């Protein structure tokens, strides 16, 4: 049968609506996968579709009419009680068959370790799927991940109040209850329209009325429609400033999109482009407009919900709102320019940093000291006066009225105001770029100064949060540590510095110890956190998870880790790769982690094959250590291959755990001396044979 479910609610937040249709579909399939298998489940999986708009979640699928039959073995009395010595039924057997309303011919004798028993197989016919759906839908809804949910009048928890449930099949209405709310045969069309409430007679009728009223429930079709609407009002001589995040947000703010082209006073073009775009996009959800030469025009595109609106009135109203916002921005900028950035430094004392961790003036001084220290540590050799001047100005735009009103412009306004003051372009650009990168995929700062200041800023944030016990938990990032760690790791990879994180962080803490008081110097939690972030980063890059584990067990340097991952990935293409891995693992497997090893003594070698192994390793030992030191991975692989054969022969012909303790301990010491160098670069035990 065909089945359609619509959950209608108050407007959902766009960030929830943009994900809920995928999760709703996955939850629905998960519930049915526990009931159906084979072709029946394939039918559901192949036909299921799920959509979301601000006001509704819609699911459509083909479902089998009945659940599968079940065959259940029912155990009766032991044979010795069910039959007499002549195998005639006894009263015990008669009571058993009477209880289950079967005949004696339906029973069988089952032989098992527990003895012989009378049994029969009960066949339970499948349930109507319509009955199953009634139980499954509430489960699917309750298992949705919601950023914030509340218990509404219907007695259920959801992001917004659910107002109606439409649940129909091509066989008729299927009853579904969510709390006190019961499904019906009605849907609701455009809000406040005279015919808003509509009786749905069939699934086909539902899709037809949605199309007729231009309610586009399919998010992909709606995205195409929004692009069409935008292009239709722009013509050939204009284009929008492309903003993927804004397009996604607008997509889940409307279900019946209609575009309009508005305008504003050209005098506002005196504002920086970034201010114009931010005011329109972030605060009004408008798209800024450019000409074909990428010059900002005094126009904007807005998207409204509903095609029956008076667009002249809509356009006029939105133009008035934007005029007020741009007038505010113009006023803020004029006032901000009356005071230089450097003169705002002391004002940072009024801007709190993390809760209980001082203010941004304190942070500015820490960034300055960290930047100077890292400049020396990494031999960057930037002019120290340049570092001092730029680090002092980094956060000064936080106390401007423009950034107070539009926080998204932090850094951007610092760069703009610095340029207007005639500050060096290199410093102005670094003020803006020190916030980069903001994720694993966003751009890095383009200058060496910008990277240094960004690195220092993010390290300071990690130190202050972790050492004051502000530890992230779950998938959230309330203190921005995940963003900061992304910046630290990516900048290190870009620099190519191979230092271990422990070395970098301990050096940095020493450099700021005289200007700040830290409750702890224990960075173990921070290092573990950074390794987890590194692991996610490398797996997202496409590296095997077990290779990542093997590398990060022995290094915290992202640069070293990536190089060794590249080596393992290349080596894994060899046909004998996993044989080589097994050989190295076997060397250490025979030695307990808690075992204290004796000092190796070559004079205790008595077997031919152990002597051969020792000689071959002695010959290669210096070459191996030199190869590890020089990161000559090709030579390391060659040495491993050369030693594979004598190692294999040793294990075939030499017994390690002999009764003689001296011989046993000496053989373990030999194996340990061979395996130790190889484990300096990778933890081979982490590698999983594929």
FIPA-630597 format. One record per residue (C-alpha): residue in three letters; x, y, z. Coordinates in steps of 0.05 Angstrom, whole numbers, plus 5000, padded with zeros to 4 digits. Each point is the difference from the previous one (the first is absolute). Layout:
BEGIN
 resn   xx   yy   zz
  ALA    X    Y    Z
...
END
This chain:
BEGIN
 resn   xx   yy   zz
  UNK 5000 5000 5000
  UNK 5020 5073 4992
  UNK 5006 5041 5063
  UNK 5004 5075 5013
  UNK 5014 5033 5067
  UNK 5001 5075 5012
  UNK 5017 5032 5066
  UNK 4978 5073 5001
  UNK 5028 5047 5051
  UNK 5018 5072 5017
  UNK 5060 5025 4961
  UNK 5061 4958 5017
  UNK 5069 5031 5008
  UNK 5036 4996 4932
  UNK 5060 4962 5029
  UNK 4953 4946 5025
  UNK 4956 4997 4938
  UNK 5062 4995 4956
  UNK 5020 4934 5033
  UNK 4935 4969 5025
  UNK 4977 4970 4935
  UNK 5064 4958 4995
  UNK 4996 4976 5071
  UNK 4925 4987 4996
  UNK 5011 4956 4940
  UNK 5057 4962 5033
  UNK 4959 4988 5064
  UNK 4940 4976 4959
  UNK 5044 4951 4961
  UNK 5034 4976 5064
  UNK 4933 4982 5032
  UNK 4976 4962 4938
  UNK 5067 4964 4992
  UNK 4984 4964 5065
  UNK 4935 4974 4970
  UNK 5014 4987 4926
  UNK 5058 4969 4963
  UNK 5017 4984 4928
  UNK 4955 5026 4944
  UNK 4948 5029 5047
  UNK 5051 5046 5034
  UNK 5033 5016 4932
  UNK 4931 5025 4977
  UNK 4996 5048 5059
  UNK 5072 5023 4993
  UNK 4994 5011 4925
  UNK 4934 5039 5003
  UNK 5008 5042 5063
  UNK 5003 5076 4993
  UNK 5002 5051 5055
  UNK 4994 5076 4995
  UNK 4999 5059 5047
  UNK 4976 5072 4997
  UNK 4995 5050 5058
  UNK 4930 4975 5016
  UNK 4999 4926 4982
  UNK 5038 4934 4998
  UNK 4974 4955 4945
  UNK 5016 4926 4990
  UNK 4976 4957 4942
  UNK 5015 4927 4989
  UNK 4974 4934 4973
  UNK 4989 4949 5055
  UNK 4981 4926 4999
  UNK 4928 4988 5020
  UNK 5018 4951 5056
  UNK 5059 4984 5044
  UNK 5034 4932 4988
  UNK 4970 4937 5031
  UNK 5038 4974 5061
  UNK 5013 4927 5018
  UNK 5007 4987 5074
  UNK 5019 4933 5034
  UNK 4954 4985 5060
  UNK 5028 4950 5049
  UNK 4953 4951 5035
  UNK 5008 4945 5052
  UNK 5055 4948 4998
  UNK 4985 4940 4956
  UNK 5000 4953 5061
  UNK 4941 5040 5029
  UNK 4965 5013 4934
  UNK 4995 4927 4979
  UNK 4993 4934 5037
  UNK 5044 4939 4988
  UNK 4959 4983 4937
  UNK 5008 5072 4973
  UNK 4927 5016 5013
  UNK 4985 5073 5019
  UNK 4993 5015 5073
  UNK 4958 5054 5035
  UNK 5062 5044 5001
  UNK 5003 5001 4924
  UNK 4925 5012 4994
  UNK 5004 5060 5046
  UNK 5059 5028 4959
  UNK 4964 4995 4933
  UNK 4936 5027 5031
  UNK 5036 5060 5028
  UNK 5026 5021 4931
  UNK 4938 4978 4962
  UNK 5037 4950 4956
  UNK 4993 4926 4985
  UNK 5045 4943 5022
  UNK 5021 4992 4927
  UNK 5032 5070 5003
  UNK 5052 4981 5053
  UNK 5069 4972 4988
  UNK 5054 4968 5044
  UNK 5062 5043 5007
  UNK 5065 4968 5023
  UNK 5051 5044 5034
  UNK 5054 4996 5053
  UNK 4947 5014 5053
  UNK 4960 4939 4979
  UNK 4940 4986 4956
  UNK 4942 5048 5000
  UNK 4934 5010 4963
  UNK 5000 5063 4958
  UNK 4960 5034 4946
  UNK 5014 5059 4954
  UNK 4951 5057 5005
  UNK 4994 5043 4938
  UNK 4980 5072 5016
  UNK 4972 5038 4941
  UNK 5031 5068 4987
  UNK 4968 5064 5025
  UNK 4970 5053 4955
  UNK 5056 5050 4987
  UNK 4950 5056 5016
  UNK 4999 4975 5072
  UNK 5076 4999 5002
  UNK 5005 5071 4972
  UNK 4958 5026 5058
  UNK 5053 4975 5049
  UNK 5061 5018 4958
  UNK 4986 5074 4985
  UNK 5001 5023 5074
  UNK 5067 4963 5008
  UNK 5029 5034 4939
  UNK 4980 5068 5025
  UNK 5025 4988 5072
  UNK 5068 4978 4975
  UNK 5014 5063 4959
  UNK 5060 5040 5025
  UNK 4975 5069 5020
  UNK 5045 5058 5022
  UNK 4945 5023 5047
  UNK 4933 4968 5010
  UNK 4940 5018 5043
  UNK 4938 4963 5022
  UNK 4941 5032 4964
  UNK 4925 4997 5010
  UNK 4993 4933 4965
  UNK 5045 4970 5054
  UNK 5060 4985 4954
  UNK 5070 5028 4997
  UNK 5019 5035 4935
  UNK 5037 5062 4977
  UNK 4934 5035 4984
  UNK 4927 4983 5014
  UNK 4973 4946 4953
  UNK 4932 5025 4975
  UNK 4976 4945 4954
  UNK 5015 4929 4977
  UNK 4980 4974 4931
  UNK 5008 4925 4994
  UNK 4969 4966 4939
  UNK 5012 4941 4954
  UNK 4968 4979 4935
  UNK 4956 4956 5044
  UNK 4975 5057 5043
  UNK 5017 5038 5064
  UNK 5052 4969 5047
  UNK 4992 5022 5072
  UNK 5062 5031 5032
  UNK 5002 5032 5069
  UNK 5054 5047 5026
  UNK 4983 5013 5072
  UNK 4929 5026 5001
  UNK 5002 5020 4927
  UNK 4966 4952 4952
  UNK 5009 4996 4925
  UNK 4946 5024 4954
  UNK 4986 5008 4926
  UNK 5017 5074 4996
  UNK 5062 5039 4981
  UNK 5012 5075 5005
  UNK 5022 5042 4941
  UNK 5026 5071 4999
  UNK 4992 5033 5068
  UNK 4941 5049 5007
  UNK 4974 4982 4930
  UNK 4923 4992 4997
  UNK 5008 4927 4979
  UNK 5057 4985 5049
  UNK 4967 4936 5026
  UNK 4993 4947 4946
  UNK 4969 4931 5002
  UNK 5046 4949 4967
  UNK 4964 4944 4963
  UNK 5060 4961 4976
  UNK 5076 5001 4995
  UNK 4994 5024 4928
  UNK 4953 5055 5023
  UNK 5051 5023 5052
  UNK 5056 5008 4950
  UNK 4954 5034 4950
  UNK 4975 5053 5048
  UNK 5071 5015 5023
  UNK 5020 5011 4928
  UNK 4938 5041 4986
  UNK 5013 5046 5060
  UNK 5075 5004 4984
  UNK 5020 4969 5066
  UNK 5065 4966 4981
  UNK 5011 4945 5052
  UNK 5061 4970 4964
  UNK 5060 5039 5025
  UNK 5040 4986 4937
  UNK 4944 5026 4955
  UNK 4992 5060 5047
  UNK 5075 5016 4994
  UNK 4994 5000 4924
  UNK 4938 5043 5004
  UNK 5035 5051 5045
  UNK 5058 5005 4949
  UNK 4949 5009 4945
  UNK 4963 5054 5038
  UNK 5065 5038 5015
  UNK 5023 4998 4927
  UNK 4931 5021 4976
  UNK 5002 5066 5039
  UNK 5074 5015 4986
  UNK 5002 4996 4924
  UNK 5065 4990 4962
  UNK 5039 5060 5026
  UNK 4998 4984 5075
  UNK 5018 4942 5046
  UNK 4997 4986 5074
  UNK 5060 4996 5046
  UNK 5001 4925 5007
  UNK 4991 4976 5071
  UNK 4989 4925 5008
  UNK 4982 5006 5074
  UNK 4947 5053 4986
  UNK 4971 4959 4943
  UNK 4993 4940 5046
  UNK 4968 5042 5055
  UNK 4950 5032 4952
  UNK 4984 4931 4972
  UNK 4972 4979 5068
  UNK 4967 5067 5016
  UNK 4950 4996 4943
  UNK 4958 4946 4968
  UNK 4969 5042 4945
  UNK 5057 5045 4979
  UNK 4990 5066 4963
  UNK 5058 5048 4985
  UNK 4999 5075 4994
  UNK 5054 5051 4981
  UNK 5006 5058 5049
  UNK 5044 5062 4999
  UNK 5033 5048 5048
  UNK 5031 5069 4998
  UNK 5066 4999 4961
  UNK 5031 5043 5055
  UNK 5004 4937 5042
  UNK 5050 4972 4951
  UNK 5051 5042 5038
  UNK 4998 4946 5052
  UNK 5051 4944 4991
  UNK 4976 4942 4958
  UNK 5007 4952 5058
  UNK 4954 5043 5043
  UNK 4947 5004 4946
  UNK 5000 4925 4988
  UNK 4999 4984 5075
  UNK 4942 5047 5015
  UNK 4960 4970 4943
  UNK 5017 4927 5008
  UNK 5008 4989 5074
  UNK 4947 5047 5026
  UNK 4947 5004 4946
  UNK 5012 4935 4960
  UNK 5008 5040 4936
  UNK 5048 4985 4943
  UNK 5046 5057 4982
  UNK 5002 5015 4925
  UNK 5061 5013 4954
  UNK 5008 5018 4928
  UNK 5038 4956 4951
  UNK 5066 5032 5023
  UNK 4987 4981 5072
  UNK 4984 5071 5022
  UNK 4949 5005 5055
  UNK 4935 5033 4977
  UNK 4947 5037 5041
  UNK 4954 4940 4995
  UNK 4982 4937 5038
  UNK 4959 4937 4988
  UNK 4952 4977 5053
  UNK 4962 4934 5003
  UNK 4931 4999 5032
  UNK 4952 4943 5014
  UNK 4936 4997 4960
  UNK 4985 5019 4929
  UNK 4935 5038 5014
  UNK 5032 5060 5034
  UNK 4998 5072 4977
  UNK 5073 5002 4977
  UNK 5002 5076 4994
  UNK 4980 5006 5073
  UNK 5050 4945 5019
  UNK 5056 5035 4961
  UNK 4985 5068 5031
  UNK 4997 4973 5071
  UNK 5066 4963 4994
  UNK 5034 5061 4969
  UNK 4980 5041 5061
  UNK 5028 4948 5048
  UNK 5066 4996 4962
  UNK 5006 5076 4997
  UNK 4996 5003 5076
  UNK 5053 4946 5008
  UNK 5048 5032 4950
  UNK 4989 5068 5033
  UNK 5021 4969 5066
  UNK 5062 4970 4968
  UNK 5019 5067 4970
  UNK 4992 5034 5067
  UNK 5041 4946 5036
  UNK 5057 5006 4950
  UNK 5004 5075 5003
  UNK 5002 4998 5076
  UNK 5052 4943 5001
  UNK 5047 5039 4955
  UNK 5005 5057 5051
  UNK 5044 4956 5044
  UNK 5062 4962 4977
  UNK 5007 4925 5011
  UNK 5061 5007 5044
  UNK 4963 5049 5045
  UNK 4948 4946 5011
  UNK 5049 4950 5030
  UNK 4985 5017 5073
  UNK 4925 4994 4985
  UNK 5010 4924 4991
  UNK 5002 4994 5076
  UNK 4924 5007 4997
  UNK 4991 4940 4953
  UNK 4998 4935 5037
  UNK 5037 4940 4972
  UNK 4978 4931 5023
  UNK 4960 4998 5064
  UNK 5046 5014 5058
  UNK 5062 5004 4955
  UNK 5013 5074 4997
  UNK 4989 5048 4942
  UNK 5023 5012 4929
  UNK 5054 5048 5023
  UNK 5033 4942 5038
  UNK 4991 4956 4939
  UNK 5032 5052 4955
  UNK 5063 5001 5043
  UNK 5003 4923 5000
  UNK 4993 4998 4923
  UNK 5057 5051 4994
  UNK 5046 4958 5044
  UNK 4981 4935 4966
  UNK 5011 5030 4932
  UNK 5069 5025 5019
  UNK 5017 4932 5030
  UNK 4975 4959 4940
  UNK 5037 5047 4953
  UNK 5065 4978 5035
  UNK 4980 4927 5011
  UNK 4983 4987 4927
  UNK 5055 5045 4972
  UNK 4949 5041 4962
  UNK 5043 5062 5007
  UNK 4946 5053 4993
  UNK 5017 5070 5026
  UNK 4983 5001 5074
  UNK 4974 5072 4998
  UNK 4953 4979 4944
  UNK 4974 4943 5044
  UNK 4991 5046 5060
  UNK 4963 5053 4960
  UNK 4953 4952 4965
  UNK 4985 4956 5061
  UNK 4982 5063 5040
  UNK 4947 5020 4949
  UNK 4971 4930 4987
  UNK 4939 5005 5046
  UNK 4989 5075 5002
  UNK 4941 4999 4952
  UNK 4961 4960 5052
  UNK 4985 5065 5036
  UNK 4975 5037 4938
  UNK 4926 5013 4992
  UNK 4999 4966 4932
  UNK 5025 4933 5027
  UNK 4957 5007 5062
  UNK 4939 5004 4954
  UNK 5026 4951 4947
  UNK 5045 4949 5035
  UNK 5010 4963 4934
  UNK 5045 5058 4978
  UNK 5053 4990 5054
  UNK 5068 5001 4966
  UNK 4970 5028 4936
  UNK 4986 5067 5032
  UNK 5068 4999 5033
  UNK 5032 4993 4932
  UNK 4956 5055 4969
  UNK 5012 5049 5057
  UNK 5075 4985 4998
  UNK 5002 5015 4925
  UNK 4963 5065 5010
  UNK 5051 5020 5054
  UNK 5058 4986 4953
  UNK 5026 4941 5040
  UNK 5046 4953 4961
  UNK 4960 4955 4952
  UNK 5035 4939 5028
  UNK 4975 5016 5070
  UNK 4930 5018 4976
  UNK 4993 4934 4963
  UNK 5027 4960 5060
  UNK 4946 5032 5045
  UNK 4946 4970 4955
  UNK 5034 4934 4985
  UNK 5021 4981 5070
  UNK 4930 4971 5010
  UNK 5013 4950 4944
  UNK 4992 4942 4991
  UNK 4932 4992 5033
  UNK 4993 4926 4980
  UNK 5038 4942 4969
  UNK 4982 5024 4930
  UNK 4999 5076 5004
  UNK 5058 5041 4971
  UNK 5065 5011 5039
  UNK 5030 5069 5011
  UNK 5038 5021 4938
  UNK 5060 5033 5034
  UNK 5054 4974 5047
  UNK 4981 5053 5051
  UNK 4926 4981 4996
  UNK 5017 4927 5011
  UNK 5045 5015 5060
  UNK 4947 5044 5034
  UNK 4945 4950 4985
  UNK 5041 4943 5028
  UNK 5015 5039 5064
  UNK 4928 5022 5009
  UNK 4974 4928 4993
  UNK 5054 4970 5045
  UNK 4983 5051 5054
  UNK 4927 4982 4995
  UNK 5015 4926 5008
  UNK 5047 5011 5059
  UNK 4953 5046 5038
  UNK 4939 4956 4990
  UNK 5031 4932 5013
  UNK 5046 5020 5058
  UNK 4940 5033 5033
  UNK 4960 4935 4992
  UNK 4953 5025 4945
  UNK 5000 4932 4964
  UNK 4954 4989 4939
  UNK 4951 4942 5006
  UNK 4954 4968 4949
  UNK 4996 5027 4930
  UNK 4991 5073 5018
  UNK 5054 5053 5000
  UNK 4976 5052 5050
  UNK 5069 5030 5012
  UNK 5026 4993 4929
  UNK 5056 4951 5016
  UNK 4985 4957 4940
  UNK 5006 5060 4954
  UNK 5064 5022 5035
  UNK 5031 4931 4994
  UNK 4983 4998 4926
  UNK 5040 5064 4991
  UNK 5060 4976 5040
  UNK 5005 4934 4963
  UNK 4990 5030 4930
  UNK 5050 5056 5011
  UNK 5052 4950 5025
  UNK 4988 4957 4938
  UNK 5007 5061 4957
  UNK 5064 5023 5034
  UNK 5029 4929 4997
  UNK 5029 5003 5070
  UNK 5011 4930 5028
  UNK 5001 5017 5075
  UNK 4958 4957 5046
  UNK 4940 5037 5030
  UNK 5026 4987 5070
  UNK 5064 5037 4983
  UNK 4963 5059 4968
  UNK 4949 5008 5055
  UNK 5049 4994 5058
  UNK 5045 5052 4968
  UNK 4940 5046 4989
  UNK 4977 4993 5073
  UNK 5069 5018 5024
  UNK 4999 5063 4957
  UNK 4936 5027 5032
  UNK 5010 4974 5071
  UNK 5026 5067 5025
  UNK 4938 5040 4976
  UNK 4944 4952 5019
  UNK 4983 4952 5056
  UNK 4979 4931 4978
  UNK 4966 4952 5049
  UNK 5036 4941 4967
  UNK 5057 4984 4952
  UNK 4974 4931 4984
  UNK 4987 4998 4925
  UNK 4984 4925 4995
  UNK 4925 5012 4989
  UNK 5015 5052 4947
  UNK 5048 4953 4964
  UNK 4948 4945 5000
  UNK 4948 5048 4973
  UNK 5047 5023 4945
  UNK 5014 4928 4980
  UNK 4926 4986 4995
  UNK 4992 5061 4955
  UNK 5060 4977 4959
  UNK 4970 4931 4992
  UNK 4934 5030 4974
  UNK 5039 5046 4953
  UNK 5042 4944 4969
  UNK 4940 4953 4993
  UNK 4962 5056 4965
  UNK 5060 5006 4953
  UNK 4989 4928 4980
  UNK 5052 4963 5041
  UNK 4983 4932 5031
  UNK 4978 5005 5073
  UNK 5048 4944 5022
  UNK 5059 5035 4965
  UNK 4981 5064 5037
  UNK 4999 4963 5066
  UNK 5067 4967 4985
  UNK 5032 5068 4987
  UNK 4969 5041 5056
  UNK 5020 4949 5052
  UNK 5072 5021 4991
  UNK 4998 5074 4979
  UNK 4959 5062 5014
  UNK 5032 5038 4943
  UNK 4949 5011 4943
  UNK 5057 5008 4950
  UNK 5035 4935 5019
  UNK 4933 4965 5004
  UNK 4979 5020 4930
  UNK 5067 4979 4970
  UNK 4997 4932 5034
  UNK 4928 4991 4979
  UNK 5020 5013 4928
  UNK 5055 4948 5007
  UNK 4954 4947 5030
  UNK 4947 5014 4946
  UNK 5052 4991 4946
  UNK 5029 4937 5032
  UNK 4930 4970 5008
  UNK 4996 4994 4924
  UNK 5052 4944 5003
  UNK 4974 4929 4997
  UNK 5044 4980 5058
  UNK 4983 5060 5044
  UNK 4959 4963 5052
  UNK 5051 4944 5003
  UNK 5053 5052 5017
  UNK 4953 5029 5054
  UNK 4988 4931 5029
  UNK 5075 4987 5004
  UNK 5013 5064 5039
  UNK 4941 4988 5047
  UNK 5024 4929 5013
  UNK 5066 5027 5025
  UNK 4967 5036 5058
  UNK 4939 4956 5012
  UNK 5040 4948 5037
  UNK 5024 5052 5051
  UNK 4952 5022 5055
  UNK 4991 5075 5010
  UNK 5014 4993 5074
  UNK 5060 4955 4991
  UNK 5069 5025 5021
  UNK 5050 4980 4947
  UNK 5070 4977 5014
  UNK 5059 5032 4964
  UNK 5014 4965 4934
  UNK 5063 4957 5000
  UNK 5025 4974 4932
  UNK 5041 4946 5034
  UNK 4936 4964 5021
  UNK 4978 4988 4928
  UNK 5006 4926 4986
  UNK 4952 4985 4943
  UNK 5022 5011 4928
  UNK 4937 5040 4981
  UNK 5004 5047 5059
  UNK 5072 5014 4985
  UNK 4982 5013 4927
  UNK 4945 5049 5021
  UNK 5046 5037 5047
  UNK 5054 5007 4947
  UNK 4951 5025 4947
  UNK 4971 5051 5049
  UNK 5070 5022 5024
  UNK 5018 5013 4928
  UNK 4937 5042 4988
  UNK 4995 5035 5068
  UNK 5042 5061 4984
  UNK 4967 5008 4932
  UNK 4931 4995 5032
  UNK 5015 5053 5053
  UNK 5028 5046 4947
  UNK 4939 4989 4956
  UNK 4953 5015 5058
  UNK 5040 5063 5016
  UNK 4999 5024 4928
  UNK 4928 4978 4987
  UNK 5024 4955 4944
  UNK 4937 4958 4998
  UNK 5020 4961 4937
  UNK 5063 4975 5036
  UNK 4959 4983 5062
  UNK 4954 4957 4958
  UNK 5059 4966 4966
  UNK 5030 4982 5068
  UNK 4933 4972 5024
  UNK 4996 4957 4937
  UNK 5072 4976 5009
  UNK 4986 4979 5072
  UNK 4933 4968 4986
  UNK 5030 4934 4976
  UNK 5049 4988 5059
  UNK 4945 5021 5049
  UNK 4952 4950 4970
  UNK 5053 4945 5001
  UNK 5015 5017 5073
  UNK 4928 4990 5021
  UNK 4995 4936 4960
  UNK 5062 4967 5030
  UNK 5015 5032 5067
  UNK 4958 4992 5062
  UNK 5000 5065 5040
  UNK 4965 4978 5064
  UNK 5049 4945 5018
  UNK 5008 4976 5072
  UNK 5070 5029 5007
  UNK 4985 5070 5026
  UNK 5065 5031 4975
  UNK 4988 4976 4929
  UNK 4927 5020 5003
  UNK 5014 5070 5025
  UNK 5057 5010 4951
  UNK 4957 4980 4940
  UNK 4946 5049 5022
  UNK 5052 5054 5008
  UNK 5024 4986 4929
  UNK 4930 5006 4972
  UNK 4988 5064 5039
  UNK 5064 5032 4974
  UNK 4977 4985 4929
  UNK 4928 5023 5008
  UNK 5014 5065 5040
  UNK 5026 5042 4941
  UNK 4941 4982 4956
  UNK 4950 5022 5054
  UNK 5032 5069 5003
  UNK 4961 5020 4938
  UNK 4936 4959 5002
  UNK 4962 4957 5050
  UNK 4994 4940 4953
  UNK 4952 4964 5047
  UNK 4947 5051 4982
  UNK 4999 4980 4926
  UNK 4941 4956 4981
  UNK 5008 4949 4943
  UNK 4949 5018 4946
END
